[in-house]
Amino acid sequence: MHAKTFYGTAFTNASVVLLARVVGDYSEVLKRKDVLSASYSASLIDPVFPDRSTPVEGHQNVSLDLDSVFFDSLQTDSSWDADALGYNFRLVPDVSQKPLFTEPRRLYCIDCTIQLSEAGRMPARIKFVILTH
């Protein structure tokens, strides 16, 4: 699988829509049946030592509803502008009970782990790095 970090921006105390195209070992688009489970964790990146981070309370190992975040075909609506192919993963972190982006002008990392159905396959990972306004 090809690793990619997506970069974006968000307003302080708001949510975001995170989109990605998740593919397998041979660049095949993964479908819902290929995924056993998925979760995300969010952290605040240290501005001095970027390899260090602080977990965001309420946004650690959050299980995702696969039917809500995975599509069996690539979506090509106007929210995806990275290329003409589209996305098959869409996550909107729930910030209604626990805020996520609380500090302005800081970097946050949302790290998604996707456990694949096929035995012996390594999990897929998607990272989003978000700068707050």
Summary of the structure (lengths in Angstrom):
residues: 133
radius of gyration: 14.8
end to end distance: 32.3
largest distance: 42.0
contacts: 361
relative contact order: 0.34
helix: 5%
strand: 43%
